[in-house]
Amino acid sequence: MQLLITKKHKIGVCLLAALAIFFISTVTAFPKEAKFKNVIIMVADGMGVTHITISRWYKGKALAIDKMSLGAVRTYNSESLITDSASAATAFACGFKTNNYFLGILPKTTSIPGIAKINESMYLRPIANVLEGAKLTGRSVGIVATANIQHATPAAFSSHWHDRKDYDEIAKQQVYLSMDVVLGGGKKYLLPKGKGGDRNNGEDLLEVIKSKGYKIVETKDAMRHIKTGRLWGVFANDDMAYELDRRVFFPEQPTLAEMTQKAIELLSKNPKGFFLFVEGSKIDWASHANDPVGVISDVLAFDDAVKTALEFSKKNRNTLVLVFSDHGNGGMSIGNSTTDSTYSRLSYEAVFNPLKKARLTGEGVEIAISKNLSEENIRKTVGEYYGVDDLTGDEIKSIRDSKPKRMNNALGAIMSKRAKIGWTTHGHTGEDLFLYVYGLKKSLSVMENTDIARLAANAMSFELSDITRSLFVEAQEAFRAIGAKTKIENSNDADPKLIVEMDGKYAELPFSKDLIKIGKEKKEHRIQGINIFSALTKKVFIPQDAVSIFLKSN
C-alpha cells in the first residue's frame, strides 16, 4: 500500500503535523491487543440505557449484547454537549470531534472544554474514516442501515461533506467509493427526478452502480440468492420499515439481521478480511417521536443483528465487534410524573400489558388508518393495531391533527401515558452510553467516541493519519508544487471538475468520483479514493496517487 509520495513534492507535511497534534490532544488509551482480520461496527442510533432495559423486559430474557464485554462512551461533539448523528458518526468513523451536520471533515468551531483547537488552515478539511482505511489495506468493505443509506451515520463512513442533508452529494460519493456491499433504503436518492427519483441533477446513479458490476436487489428473496460479487440492495424508496411494521406491510424487505448476515457472507470471502458498518437507524426516529413501541421494535431487531455478528465472530476469532449508540434520544424513563409517589409499587404488568397489545408502531398505525380519519376508523384501527381501545376525545383530535408521517408522535404520547413511560424531550440527549465489545481480552473503561475510530484502525493495523495523507492531498497546492496549473471548471454544473495542465500534460479530476481523466482523449484511471471539492473553502482534495498518475502521463 503506497501511502506517501516523494518528499520532493512536499505534499501533506503540514497536514500530517497538524493531524498528529490533534490526535495526541484527544487520544484516550485503550488495551493493546492482537490485530484483527475483520472489524464489525454496529450502531443503535439514539439508543439510551432505558431503551435497552425496556426492550430486555419486553423480550423476557437476556439480549445478545448482554453477553458482550462492557465499557462506556462519551458522546459530545466539538461545539455542543449534545451531538447530532453526523458529528457523532464522524467522531467514531474518523477519530475527530466535529460540528453538527458535518460528515468526515474537520470542524470550524471548537468550544467544548478539553478539545484542542485547530489552525484555521485546517478548517473543513476531509479526514479519512476506518472504512476507507480498511479498503486501502485490501479488505472488503460494506455498510448496512435501515434508514436511507445516505443518512447521517452511514454517510460518515462513506462521504465527506458539510451538510448531512445533501443526499445528492452523499449518494454520489458513496457510489464512486466503490464499496463491496451496500444494503438499506434510499432508492430515490440514486435516481434523477425524470426517472421518479429525487436527484436534482440528471445523473442516474443506479445505472452507474450497474456499470460498476454490482448486482442490484430490491427484495429479501432476491438478496438471498446472491452468493458472490458486489451487492447493492435498495429495499425502500426512502427509509425501510420498523420491524413490527415490516412483518405486516413490507414482508419483502429483509430484516436488519438478514442484511447483516448477507453482508458478512459476501465480505468474508476476501482472504484479507473485511470491515462492516451496521446501523439500526430508526431506534432514533422512534425516540424523536417518543414512541416506545417503535423503540422496542427496533432495539430487538438490532439485537438480532448483533446476535448474527457474534455468531460469526465466535467461529472466526480474528473478528472484533464493537456495539454502541451515537447519542441518547428522548430522555426515556421507566416511570413518569404519574408515578412520583407510587414508583416503588410499579408492577411489570402496569408497564408491559399496554405495550404488548401493540402489533404496529405509531408509523405503522398511520399506514393502517389509510387516511380515513373518521372517529370510528381511528378508534377501530388504534384499538386493533396499537392496543388502545379507550381513546379520549382529545387523543382522537391529536391523531387527526397529526402531520403526514408524524402520527407516531401523537400515538407515542398515548401509549407512554398508559405504560407509565416518561420522556424529557423529542431531541437528542448528552449522557454517556454503553459500549459493548467482543474480541478484546479486556473490557474498556470510559472512552471518547473518537477513540472508537482509533481502536478500529489499530485493530486493522493502520493509522488514520496515514490514510488521510494518502487520500486527501490539497490538489491546488500539490500540483503547484510540481509546476502545474489548476482551475475549477463548471463548478455549478452537474459534473464539476478540476482541470490540471503542465508542459503539454492535461488531466481532469471530476468531483465526488474515484477518477482521473488523462489527456484530451480523457482516458480514465481509477484512483485510491474520491476527489473531494469543499464547497465552503473552494479547495479540492485528491488521493496522492492521482498526482503520480498525472506525472507519469504522456
C-alpha positions in Angstrom: 0.0 0.0 0.0 1.5 3.3 -1.1 0.7 6.0 1.5 3.3 8.6 0.6 4.6 10.4 -2.5 8.2 11.5 -2.7 9.5 14.2 -0.4 10.4 16.2 -3.5 6.8 17.3 -3.9 6.3 18.3 -0.2 2.7 17.3 -0.1 0.8 16.9 3.1 3.6 17.6 5.5 1.8 20.5 7.4 -1.4 18.5 7.4 0.3 15.5 8.9 1.8 17.6 11.7 -1.4 19.3 12.5 -3.3 16.0 12.5 -0.7 14.4 14.7 -1.0 17.2 17.3 -4.8 17.0 17.2 -4.7 13.2 17.7 -2.4 13.5 20.6 -4.6 16.1 22.3 -7.7 13.9 22.1 -6.5 10.4 22.5 -7.5 8.1 25.3 -5.6 4.9 26.0 -7.1 1.5 25.1 -5.8 -2.0 25.6 -3.1 -3.2 23.3 -4.4 -6.3 21.6 -3.6 -8.6 18.8 -4.5 -7.3 15.3 -7.8 -8.4 13.7 -8.6 -9.6 10.2 -12.2 -8.4 10.4 -13.9 -5.5 12.2 -17.7 -5.0 12.6 -19.0 -1.7 14.0 -22.7 -1.7 14.9 -24.5 1.4 16.0 -28.0 1.6 17.5 -28.8 5.1 16.6 -30.3 7.1 19.5 -30.4 4.1 21.9 -30.1 5.1 25.5 -29.8 2.8 28.6 -33.6 2.8 29.2 -34.1 1.7 25.6 -32.1 -1.4 26.4 -33.7 -2.0 29.7 -37.3 -1.8 28.5 -36.6 -4.0 25.5 -35.0 -6.7 27.6 -38.0 -6.7 29.9 -40.3 -6.8 26.9 -38.4 -9.8 25.4 -38.4 -11.6 28.7 -34.8 -12.8 28.6 -31.2 -11.6 28.1 -30.3 -9.8 24.9 -27.3 -10.7 22.7 -25.5 -7.6 23.8 -25.7 -8.7 27.4 -23.2 -11.4 26.7 -20.5 -8.9 25.5 -17.8 -7.1 27.5 -18.9 -3.6 28.6 -17.4 -0.2 28.6 -18.8 3.3 28.1 -18.5 6.1 25.5 -18.8 9.9 25.8 -20.8 11.4 23.0 -20.4 15.2 22.9 -19.0 17.0 19.8 -16.7 20.0 19.2 -19.4 22.6 19.8 -22.2 21.1 21.9 -22.7 18.8 24.9 -25.4 17.1 22.8 -24.3 15.8 19.4 -26.2 15.2 16.2 -25.8 11.9 14.3 -23.4 13.4 11.6 -20.8 14.8 14.0 -21.2 11.7 16.3 -20.5 9.3 13.4 -17.6 11.4 12.2 -16.1 11.0 15.6 -16.2 7.2 15.7 -15.6 6.8 12.0 -12.7 9.3 11.6 -11.4 9.9 15.1 -12.2 13.6 15.4 -14.8 15.7 17.2 -16.5 18.0 14.6 -19.5 20.3 14.2 -23.2 19.3 13.8 -24.2 18.4 10.2 -20.5 17.7 9.2 -19.6 14.4 7.7 -16.0 13.3 7.6 -14.5 16.8 7.8 -12.7 18.8 10.5 -14.7 21.3 12.5 -14.8 25.1 12.0 -16.0 25.7 15.6 -14.4 24.2 18.7 -15.8 25.5 22.0 -16.2 22.5 24.4 -13.6 22.4 27.2 -10.8 19.8 26.6 -10.9 19.7 22.8 -7.8 21.2 21.1 -8.5 24.0 18.7 -7.0 23.6 15.3 -5.4 26.1 13.0 -7.8 27.9 10.6 -5.9 26.4 7.7 -7.2 23.0 8.8 -10.9 24.0 9.0 -13.3 21.8 7.0 -10.6 19.5 5.6 -11.7 16.0 4.8 -10.3 13.3 7.1 -10.2 9.5 6.4 -12.5 7.1 8.0 -11.9 3.5 9.1 -13.8 2.1 6.1 -11.5 3.9 3.7 -8.5 2.6 5.7 -9.8 -0.9 5.6 -10.3 -0.6 1.8 -6.7 0.6 1.3 -5.4 -2.4 3.2 -7.2 -4.7 0.7 -10.1 -5.6 2.9 -13.7 -5.8 1.5 -16.0 -3.1 3.0 -19.7 -2.6 3.4 -22.4 -0.6 5.0 -25.9 -1.6 6.2 -28.7 0.6 7.5 -32.5 0.6 7.9 -32.7 4.3 7.0 -31.9 5.5 3.6 -28.2 4.6 3.1 -27.4 8.3 2.6 -28.5 9.2 6.1 -26.0 10.7 8.5 -24.5 7.8 10.3 -23.7 5.5 7.3 -22.8 8.7 5.4 -20.0 9.5 7.8 -18.3 6.2 6.9 -18.7 6.8 3.1 -18.6 10.5 2.3 -17.0 13.9 3.2 -19.4 16.9 3.1 -20.5 19.8 5.2 -24.3 19.1 5.0 -25.7 15.8 6.1 -29.0 16.6 4.3 -27.4 16.9 0.9 -28.3 13.4 -0.2 -27.4 14.2 -3.9 -23.8 14.7 -3.0 -23.6 12.0 -0.4 -25.2 9.4 -2.7 -22.7 10.3 -5.5 -19.7 9.9 -3.2 -21.0 6.6 -1.9 -21.5 5.2 -5.4 -18.0 6.2 -6.5 -16.3 5.0 -3.3 -16.9 1.5 -4.8 -17.8 -0.3 -1.6 -18.4 -4.1 -1.9 -21.8 -4.3 -0.1 -24.4 -1.6 0.4 -27.8 -2.6 1.9 -30.6 -0.3 3.0 -33.1 2.2 1.8 -32.7 5.3 -0.3 -33.5 4.3 -3.9 -35.0 7.7 -4.8 -31.7 9.4 -4.0 -30.0 7.4 -6.6 -32.4 8.3 -9.4 -33.0 11.7 -11.2 -36.3 13.3 -10.9 -37.0 12.5 -14.6 -37.0 8.8 -13.6 -39.1 9.1 -10.5 -36.3 9.9 -8.1 -35.2 12.9 -6.1 -31.9 13.9 -7.6 -31.6 17.4 -8.8 -29.0 16.8 -11.5 -29.5 14.3 -14.4 -27.1 11.6 -13.2 -28.7 8.1 -12.8 -26.6 6.6 -10.1 -28.4 3.2 -10.4 -27.0 3.0 -13.9 -23.6 3.9 -12.5 -23.9 1.1 -9.9 -24.8 -1.4 -12.7 -21.9 -0.3 -14.8 -19.6 -1.0 -11.8 -20.6 -4.6 -11.8 -22.9 -4.7 -8.8 -25.9 -6.9 -8.5 -28.8 -4.7 -7.6 -31.6 -6.3 -5.5 -34.8 -4.8 -4.1 -36.3 -7.7 -2.1 -35.3 -10.1 0.6 -35.7 -13.1 -1.7 -33.5 -11.6 -4.4 -30.9 -10.8 -1.8 -30.8 -14.4 -0.6 -29.9 -15.7 -4.0 -26.8 -13.6 -4.3 -23.8 -15.7 -3.4 -20.8 -13.8 -4.7 -19.7 -10.5 -6.0 -20.6 -6.9 -5.2 -24.1 -6.3 -4.0 -26.2 -3.1 -3.7 -29.6 -3.6 -2.0 -32.3 -0.8 -2.4 -35.2 -2.1 -0.3 -37.2 1.1 0.0 -37.6 4.3 -1.8 -36.6 6.2 1.4 -36.2 4.6 4.8 -37.1 0.9 5.5 -39.9 -0.1 7.8 -39.8 -0.6 11.5 -39.5 -4.3 12.2 -43.1 -4.6 13.6 -44.5 -2.8 10.6 -42.3 -4.8 8.2 -43.9 -8.0 9.2 -47.4 -6.7 8.4 -46.9 -4.3 5.4 -43.5 -4.9 3.9 -42.6 -8.6 4.2 -40.5 -8.3 1.0 -38.0 -6.2 3.0 -35.2 -8.1 4.8 -34.7 -7.7 8.5 -31.6 -6.0 9.8 -30.2 -9.4 10.9 -30.8 -10.8 7.4 -28.9 -7.9 5.8 -26.1 -8.3 8.3 -25.9 -12.0 7.6 -25.7 -11.4 3.8 -23.1 -8.7 4.2 -20.9 -10.9 6.3 -21.4 -13.8 4.0 -20.2 -11.8 1.0 -17.5 -9.8 2.6 -15.9 -12.7 4.4 -14.9 -14.3 1.1 -12.0 -11.9 0.9 -8.9 -13.7 2.4 -7.6 -10.3 3.5 -10.6 -9.7 5.7 -13.4 -7.1 5.8 -14.9 -4.1 7.6 -18.6 -3.8 8.0 -20.7 -1.0 9.4 -24.3 -1.8 10.5 -26.9 0.7 11.8 -30.2 0.2 13.5 -31.3 3.6 12.2 -34.9 4.0 13.3 -34.5 3.5 17.0 -33.5 7.2 16.8 -36.6 8.0 14.8 -38.9 6.3 17.3 -37.2 8.2 20.1 -37.7 11.5 18.4 -41.4 10.6 18.2 -41.4 9.4 21.8 -43.0 6.1 20.5 -42.0 3.3 22.9 -43.4 0.6 20.6 -41.1 1.8 17.8 -38.2 1.8 20.2 -38.8 -1.8 21.4 -39.5 -3.0 17.8 -36.1 -1.9 16.5 -33.9 -2.3 19.6 -34.9 -6.0 19.4 -34.3 -6.1 15.6 -30.9 -4.5 16.2 -30.1 -7.0 18.9 -30.9 -9.9 16.5 -28.4 -8.4 14.1 -25.8 -8.2 16.9 -26.5 -11.9 17.5 -25.8 -12.7 13.9 -22.5 -10.8 14.1 -21.5 -12.6 17.3 -22.2 -16.0 15.9 -19.8 -15.3 13.0 -17.2 -13.8 15.4 -17.3 -16.8 17.7 -16.5 -19.0 14.8 -13.9 -16.6 13.4 -11.9 -15.4 16.4 -10.0 -12.9 14.4 -13.1 -10.6 14.3 -13.6 -7.6 16.5 -17.2 -6.5 17.1 -18.0 -3.0 18.6 -21.6 -2.2 19.5 -22.7 1.2 20.8 -25.0 4.2 20.3 -24.1 7.5 18.9 -26.1 9.5 21.4 -29.2 9.3 23.6 -32.6 10.5 22.4 -35.8 11.4 24.1 -34.7 11.1 27.7 -36.7 7.9 28.0 -37.5 6.5 31.5 -39.5 3.7 33.1 -41.8 5.7 35.3 -43.1 9.2 34.7 -44.7 12.1 36.6 -47.7 9.9 37.4 -45.5 7.5 39.4 -43.9 10.2 41.6 -45.3 8.7 44.7 -46.0 5.2 43.6 -42.8 4.2 41.8 -41.9 1.6 44.4 -45.1 -0.3 43.6 -44.8 -0.1 39.7 -45.6 -3.6 38.5 -44.4 -5.3 35.4 -48.0 -5.6 34.2 -48.6 -1.9 34.5 -45.8 -1.1 32.0 -45.9 -4.1 29.6 -49.5 -5.1 29.3 -50.3 -2.0 27.2 -47.0 -2.3 25.2 -47.6 -6.0 24.4 -51.0 -5.2 22.9 -49.5 -3.2 20.1 -49.0 -5.0 16.8 -47.6 -2.0 14.9 -45.6 1.1 15.7 -47.1 4.5 15.5 -45.8 4.8 12.0 -47.4 1.5 11.0 -50.8 2.6 12.5 -50.7 5.7 10.3 -50.4 3.3 7.3 -53.2 1.2 8.6 -55.5 4.1 9.0 -55.2 4.7 5.3 -56.2 8.4 5.5 -59.6 7.7 6.9 -59.6 9.9 9.9 -63.2 9.4 11.0 -63.6 8.9 14.7 -65.0 5.4 14.1 -62.0 4.3 12.0 -59.4 5.9 14.3 -60.9 4.0 17.3 -61.1 0.8 15.3 -57.6 1.0 13.9 -55.8 2.2 17.0 -57.6 -0.5 19.1 -56.8 -3.3 16.7 -53.1 -2.4 15.9 -51.9 -0.3 18.8 -53.9 -2.0 21.6 -55.5 1.2 22.9 -59.3 0.9 23.0 -60.1 3.8 25.4 -59.1 6.9 23.4 -60.3 10.2 24.8 -61.7 12.9 22.6 -58.5 15.0 22.9 -56.4 11.9 21.9 -58.6 11.4 18.8 -58.1 15.1 17.9 -54.3 14.8 18.4 -54.3 11.8 16.0 -56.5 13.6 13.5 -54.4 16.7 13.6 -51.1 14.9 13.0 -49.0 16.0 10.1 -48.2 13.3 7.5 -45.6 10.8 8.8 -45.9 12.3 12.3 -48.8 10.4 13.7 -46.3 8.4 15.8 -45.8 11.5 17.9 -49.4 11.5 18.9 -49.7 7.8 19.4 -46.4 7.6 21.3 -47.7 10.0 23.8 -50.9 8.0 24.1 -49.0 4.7 24.7 -46.4 6.3 27.0 -49.2 7.6 29.3 -50.7 4.2 29.7 -47.4 2.3 30.1 -46.0 4.8 32.7 -43.1 5.7 30.4 -41.5 9.2 30.7 -39.7 11.4 28.2 -37.9 14.6 28.7 -37.5 15.7 25.1 -38.2 14.9 21.4 -34.5 15.6 20.8 -31.1 14.1 21.5 -29.5 13.9 25.0 -25.9 14.1 26.1 -25.3 11.3 28.6 -22.5 8.7 28.4 -23.7 5.4 26.9 -22.7 1.7 27.0 -20.0 0.3 24.6 -20.3 -3.4 24.0 -17.2 -5.3 22.8 -16.4 -8.8 21.6 -12.9 -9.9 20.7 -10.8 -7.9 23.2 -9.3 -9.6 26.2 -10.1 -6.8 28.5 -13.2 -4.6 28.9 -12.8 -1.0 28.1 -13.5 1.8 30.5 -15.0 5.2 29.7 -13.8 6.2 26.2 -14.3 9.2 23.9 -16.3 8.4 20.8 -13.2 9.4 18.8 -11.2 6.5 20.4 -13.6 4.0 18.7 -12.2 5.0 15.3 -8.6 4.6 16.6 -9.4 1.3 18.2 -10.9 0.0 15.0 -7.9 1.3 12.9 -5.4 -0.2 15.4 -7.2 -3.5 15.1 -6.8 -3.4 11.3 -3.1 -2.3 11.6 -3.2 1.2 10.1 -3.1 4.8 11.3 -5.9 7.1 10.3 -3.4 9.9 9.9 -1.6 7.9 7.2 -4.8 7.2 5.4 -5.7 10.9 5.5 -2.3 11.8 4.0 -2.8 9.3 1.2 -6.4 10.2 0.3 -6.8 13.9 0.9 -3.9 16.0 -0.5 -4.9 19.6 -1.2 -4.9 19.4 -5.0 -4.1 23.1 -5.9 -1.0 23.0 -3.6 0.1 19.6 -4.8 0.0 20.5 -8.5 1.5 24.0 -7.9 4.5 22.2 -6.2 5.3 20.3 -9.4 4.7 23.3 -11.6 1.2 22.6 -12.9 -1.7 25.0 -13.2 -5.2 24.2 -12.0 -8.6 25.6 -12.4 -12.1 24.6 -11.3 -14.4 24.2 -14.3 -18.3 24.2 -14.3 -18.4 24.3 -10.5 -22.1 24.8 -10.6 -22.9 22.2 -13.2 -23.8 18.5 -12.7 -20.3 17.3 -13.4 -17.8 19.8 -12.0 -14.1 19.0 -12.1 -10.5 20.2 -11.5 -8.5 20.8 -14.7 -4.7 20.3 -14.5 -2.2 21.4 -17.1 1.6 21.3 -17.3 4.0 21.2 -20.2 1.5 19.6 -22.6 0.1 17.3 -19.9 -3.6 17.6 -19.3 -5.9 15.9 -16.7 -9.4 16.2 -15.4 -10.4 15.2 -11.8 -14.2 15.0 -11.6 -15.5 15.9 -8.2 -17.0 13.1 -6.0 -15.6 10.4 -8.2 -12.7 8.0 -8.0 -11.3 9.0 -11.4 -8.6 11.0 -13.1 -9.0 11.5 -16.8 -5.7 11.9 -18.7 -5.1 13.8 -21.9 -7.5 15.4 -24.3 -8.9 11.9 -25.0 -9.8 11.7 -21.3 -8.5 8.2 -20.7 -9.9 7.2 -17.3 -7.8 5.9 -14.5 -9.1 4.7 -11.2 -7.6 6.2 -8.1 -7.5 5.2 -4.5 -10.2 7.4 -3.2 -12.7 10.2 -4.1 -11.9 13.7 -5.4 -13.5 16.0 -2.8 -14.4 19.6 -3.6 -15.1 21.7 -0.4 -17.9 23.9 -1.4 -17.2 26.1 1.7 -13.4 26.6 1.1 -13.3 26.1 -2.7 -10.4 23.7 -2.2 -10.1 20.4 -3.9 -8.7 17.3 -2.1 -7.4 14.3 -4.1 -5.7 11.0 -3.4 -1.9 11.1 -3.7 -1.8 8.5 -6.5 -3.7 11.0 -8.7 -0.6 13.2 -8.7 1.6 10.2 -9.5 -0.6 9.2 -12.4 -0.5 12.7 -13.8 3.3 12.9 -13.6 3.6 9.6 -15.4 1.2 10.5 -18.2 2.5 11.5 -21.7 
